[in-house]
Amino acid sequence: DDTALLPAASADQPGVNAVSVDFFPAFLADAWLSGRIAAIHALSDLWASGVQSTSALAMVILPDGSVDRQSEMLHQVLSGAISEFSRANTVLVGGHTTNGEELAIGFTVFGRTRKATVDRLPLSKANLCPGQLLILTKALGTGVILAANELRLAEARSMSAAIDMMLQSNQTASEIAGEFGVTAATDVTGFGLAGHLLEMCQQSGVSAELRIDSIPLLKGAADLIKAGIQSSLFDENKAAVQDFIVALDGQENLDQPPESPQASEESPVARLTSTFTQLKALHDPQTSGGLLLGIDADRADLILAKLVATGHCDACVVGRVTEIAGNDIKVGHPIIKIVTSTSFRPQ
């Protein structure tokens, strides 16, 4: 898991007993927005573990420049971060700065588990069970949109959608998961949806089916994918999971999109093109992405309704957990099967 338990706390002495860390180069010119997103991104590791954050330490690399310029940039970064930490009842207690070529921001975040669970994480990658449904709480696409922005090819509406998504906290989704007794979760970040799901499957000893045509994408992400734009981490993410992904329903040759400019929205080629974009999106690295939850099927509708009611408008069921089958291509190893709505059958 991305959160580590500390040995100091006990049920009789509740306190800080969990810690995580995250760090990345700023990808926006706005230092205040960058600080906000970096804070939420770091806190998500705790929320994905069912941990309530309490305090944080900052790590900031400032671009070389005058003291005044650096001081103003640091002020903007930390002001943005504090605005998000305050919403999460978290105190920024200190940190460290140094000089470098570009602005980079990170936070070590501390928190506490619920009193009854001081010896384990309430949410873990290792708790998936066959028969559970998989709910994704945010749409995918930040990687390809930010890559397009670097090339000055991203539309304003796409960047706006990506920023809005990155600024959406996972705290409420984590609290809803705890309310309904969910125990399996991770946040979807740099490894992409497929990479983080594979982590969960490997640690839980299960396989999974992903309903590819249900994967939600941010506005404009599909068009950018079809245009051939991808994040610098895309190839690495794909290579890490490709031996564990089995594409069904005639989708084995979707590394290249089908060509048919005249295809209507209802044609088979149009549907295949849509599936192609979502298949590629599985490897898109996310910044401040959503949670992936393993949920008992009889509670999925209730949890999904509550997520949508609390602003997680893109939350949806994207797959289900299965047992490792003896006749799978990777015998004895978890695999991710790519299915469509016609073949997906919740258990």
C-alpha positions in Angstrom: 0.0 0.0 0.0 1.0 3.6 -0.5 0.5 4.4 3.2 2.7 3.0 5.9 1.5 2.2 9.4 3.6 3.5 12.3 4.0 1.4 15.4 3.6 4.1 18.0 -0.2 4.4 18.3 -2.5 2.0 20.1 -6.3 1.7 20.7 -5.8 3.3 24.1 -3.6 6.1 22.8 -5.0 7.2 19.4 -2.8 9.5 17.5 -0.8 9.8 14.3 -0.1 6.2 13.1 0.1 6.5 9.3 2.3 8.3 6.8 2.7 8.7 3.1 4.6 10.9 0.7 4.2 12.2 -2.9 6.2 14.5 -5.1 6.1 15.7 -8.7 7.2 18.6 -11.0 4.6 21.3 -11.4 2.8 21.1 -14.8 1.0 24.4 -14.6 2.3 28.0 -14.7 0.0 28.9 -11.8 1.9 28.1 -8.6 -1.2 28.5 -6.4 -3.1 25.9 -8.4 -0.1 23.7 -8.5 0.1 23.8 -4.7 -3.6 22.9 -4.3 -3.3 19.9 -6.7 -0.1 18.7 -5.1 -1.7 18.7 -1.6 -4.8 16.8 -2.8 -2.6 14.4 -4.7 -0.5 13.6 -1.6 -3.6 13.3 0.7 -5.2 10.8 -1.7 -2.8 8.1 -0.6 -4.1 8.4 2.9 -7.7 8.6 1.8 -7.2 5.5 -0.4 -6.2 3.8 2.8 -9.1 5.0 4.9 -6.9 7.3 7.0 -7.8 10.8 8.2 -5.0 13.2 7.6 -3.7 15.4 10.5 -0.5 17.1 9.4 1.9 17.6 6.6 5.5 18.6 5.7 6.3 20.4 2.4 9.1 19.7 0.0 9.5 22.4 -2.6 12.2 22.8 -5.4 12.2 26.4 -6.5 13.6 27.5 -9.9 16.7 29.5 -9.7 16.0 33.3 -9.6 15.9 36.3 -7.3 15.1 35.9 -3.6 11.9 38.0 -4.2 10.8 35.8 -7.1 11.4 32.6 -5.2 9.7 33.9 -2.1 6.6 34.9 -4.0 6.5 31.5 -5.7 6.8 29.7 -2.5 4.1 31.8 -0.9 1.8 31.0 -3.8 2.5 27.2 -3.6 2.1 27.0 0.2 -1.0 29.2 0.2 -2.7 27.0 -2.4 -1.7 23.9 -0.4 -2.9 25.3 2.9 -6.3 26.1 1.4 -6.7 22.4 0.6 -5.1 21.1 3.8 -7.5 23.3 5.8 -10.5 21.7 4.1 -9.1 18.4 5.3 -8.5 19.5 8.9 -4.8 19.1 8.2 -2.0 21.4 9.5 1.1 22.2 7.4 3.7 22.1 10.2 6.9 22.8 8.2 9.1 21.5 5.4 12.2 22.1 3.3 13.1 24.0 0.1 16.0 23.9 -2.3 16.9 25.2 -5.7 16.6 23.5 -9.0 15.7 23.9 -12.7 12.0 23.8 -12.4 9.3 24.0 -9.7 8.5 20.7 -8.0 6.2 20.2 -5.1 5.7 17.3 -2.6 4.3 16.6 0.8 4.8 14.0 3.5 1.4 13.6 5.1 0.5 12.1 8.4 -2.8 10.8 9.7 -4.6 8.4 11.9 -6.8 5.3 11.3 -10.1 4.8 13.0 -9.6 3.8 16.7 -10.7 0.3 16.1 -8.2 -0.3 13.3 -4.9 1.0 14.6 -3.1 -2.2 13.6 -4.2 -2.2 9.9 -5.3 0.1 7.2 -9.1 0.3 6.9 -8.7 0.3 3.1 -6.1 -1.8 1.3 -5.1 -3.0 -2.2 -5.0 -6.5 -0.8 -8.6 -6.9 0.1 -10.4 -7.6 -3.2 -12.7 -10.6 -3.2 -14.2 -12.5 -6.2 -17.8 -11.3 -6.9 -17.1 -7.7 -5.9 -17.8 -4.9 -8.3 -15.2 -2.3 -9.2 -16.3 1.4 -8.9 -14.1 4.2 -10.3 -14.9 7.6 -8.8 -13.4 9.9 -11.4 -13.0 10.0 -15.1 -9.6 9.3 -16.8 -7.6 11.5 -19.1 -5.3 13.9 -17.2 -2.2 12.4 -18.7 -3.1 12.9 -22.3 -4.6 16.3 -21.7 -1.5 17.6 -19.9 0.7 16.1 -22.6 -1.4 18.0 -25.2 -1.1 21.1 -23.1 2.7 20.9 -23.2 2.4 20.8 -27.0 -0.1 23.7 -27.0 -2.8 21.4 -28.5 -5.2 21.1 -25.5 -8.4 23.0 -25.8 -9.4 25.3 -22.9 -12.4 23.1 -22.1 -10.2 20.0 -21.8 -7.8 21.7 -19.5 -10.6 23.1 -17.4 -12.2 19.6 -17.1 -8.8 18.2 -16.1 -8.1 20.9 -13.5 -11.6 20.5 -12.0 -11.1 16.8 -11.7 -7.7 17.1 -10.1 -9.1 19.6 -7.6 -11.8 17.2 -6.5 -10.9 15.7 -3.2 -11.1 12.0 -2.6 -11.9 12.5 1.1 -15.7 12.2 0.7 -15.4 9.1 -1.4 -13.1 7.6 1.2 -15.6 8.4 4.0 -18.5 6.9 2.0 -16.4 3.7 1.5 -15.8 3.5 5.3 -19.5 4.2 6.0 -20.5 1.1 3.9 -17.8 -1.2 5.2 -15.6 -1.2 2.0 -12.2 -2.6 2.7 -10.5 -2.7 -0.8 -9.3 0.5 -2.5 -6.5 2.3 -4.2 -6.1 5.7 -5.9 -5.5 5.8 -9.6 -2.4 7.8 -10.3 0.8 7.4 -12.2 0.5 3.7 -13.2 -2.9 4.3 -14.8 -6.1 2.4 -14.2 -4.8 -0.9 -15.5 -1.5 -0.7 -13.5 -3.2 0.1 -10.3 -5.9 -2.6 -10.8 -3.2 -5.2 -11.5 -1.5 -4.2 -8.2 -4.7 -4.9 -6.4 -5.3 -8.2 -8.2 -1.7 -9.4 -7.5 -1.9 -8.4 -3.8 -5.4 -9.9 -3.4 -4.8 -13.1 -5.4 -7.7 -12.5 -7.8 -8.3 -11.6 -11.4 -10.7 -9.0 -12.8 -12.9 -8.1 -15.7 -12.9 -4.5 -17.0 -16.0 -3.3 -18.9 -14.1 -1.2 -21.4 -17.1 0.7 -22.8 -18.0 2.0 -19.3 -14.6 3.7 -18.6 -15.4 7.4 -18.2 -13.1 9.9 -20.0 -12.6 13.6 -19.4 -13.9 16.0 -22.0 -11.6 16.1 -25.0 -9.5 13.2 -23.9 -10.9 10.7 -26.5 -10.1 13.1 -29.4 -6.5 13.6 -28.2 -6.0 9.9 -27.8 -7.3 9.3 -31.4 -4.9 12.1 -32.6 -2.0 10.0 -31.3 -1.1 12.2 -28.3 0.1 10.4 -25.2 1.9 11.0 -21.9 5.6 10.3 -21.6 4.7 7.5 -19.1 2.2 5.8 -21.4 4.5 3.2 -23.0 6.1 2.3 -19.7 2.6 1.8 -18.1 1.4 -0.3 -21.0 4.6 -2.5 -21.0 4.2 -3.2 -17.3 0.7 -4.7 -17.7 0.5 -6.0 -21.3 1.4 -9.6 -20.3 -1.5 -9.7 -17.9 -4.3 -8.2 -20.1 -6.5 -10.4 -22.2 -8.8 -8.7 -24.7 -12.0 -10.4 -25.5 -14.9 -9.8 -27.9 -12.7 -9.5 -31.0 -10.7 -6.6 -29.5 -7.2 -8.2 -29.8 -6.1 -5.9 -32.6 -7.1 -2.5 -31.2 -3.5 -1.2 -30.9 -4.5 0.9 -34.0 -7.8 2.6 -34.4 -10.1 1.4 -37.2 -10.2 3.8 -40.1 -13.6 4.9 -41.3 -14.1 8.7 -41.4 -17.7 8.3 -42.7 -18.8 5.9 -39.9 -21.9 6.9 -38.1 -22.1 7.0 -34.3 -24.1 3.8 -34.3 -21.9 1.8 -36.7 -19.7 -1.0 -35.5 -16.6 0.9 -36.6 -17.6 3.9 -34.5 -18.1 1.7 -31.5 -14.7 0.1 -32.0 -13.1 3.5 -32.3 -14.7 4.4 -29.0 -13.5 1.2 -27.4 -10.0 1.9 -28.8 -9.8 5.2 -27.0 -10.9 3.7 -23.7 -8.4 0.8 -24.1 -5.6 3.3 -24.5 -6.9 5.3 -21.6 -6.3 2.4 -19.3 -2.6 3.2 -19.4 -2.9 7.0 -19.1 -1.1 8.2 -16.0 -3.4 10.3 -13.7 -2.6 13.1 -11.4 -4.9 13.4 -8.4 -7.0 10.7 -9.9 -10.0 9.0 -8.4 -10.4 6.0 -6.1 -10.9 2.4 -7.4 -13.1 0.6 -4.9 -13.9 -3.1 -4.6 -17.5 -3.3 -3.4 -19.9 -6.1 -2.6 -22.5 -6.3 -5.3 -25.4 -5.9 -3.0 -24.2 -2.5 -1.8 -22.9 -1.2 -5.1 -26.0 0.7 -6.1 -26.3 2.4 -2.7 -22.6 3.5 -2.7 -22.8 4.6 -6.3 -25.9 6.7 -5.7 -24.2 8.4 -2.7 -21.1 9.1 -4.7 -23.0 10.7 -7.4 -25.1 12.7 -4.9 -21.9 14.1 -3.4 -20.5 15.4 -6.6 -18.7 12.4 -8.1 -20.7 12.7 -11.3 -18.5 10.3 -13.3 -18.5 7.5 -10.7 -19.5 4.2 -12.3 -19.1 0.5 -12.2 -16.2 -0.4 -14.5 -15.7 -4.1 -13.8 -15.9 -7.0 -11.4 -13.5 -9.2 -9.5 -13.1 -12.8 -10.5 -11.2 -15.9 -9.3 -7.9 -16.9 -10.9 -9.0 -19.5 -13.4 -6.8 -22.6 -14.0 -7.2 -22.3 -17.7 -6.3 -18.7 -18.0 -3.5 -17.7 -20.3 -1.4 -16.8 -17.3 -2.1 -19.9 -15.2 -1.9 -19.2 -11.6 -1.4 -15.5 -12.1 -3.9 -12.6 -11.9 -5.1 -11.4 -15.3 -7.3 -8.5 -16.4 -9.9 -9.4 -19.0 -11.2 -6.7 -21.2 -14.9 -7.1 -21.9 -17.8 -5.1 -23.3 -21.3 -4.5 -22.0 -22.6 -7.5 -23.9 -20.3 -9.9 -22.1 -20.2 -8.2 -18.6 -22.4 -10.0 -16.1 -22.2 -8.7 -12.5 -22.3 -11.6 -10.0 
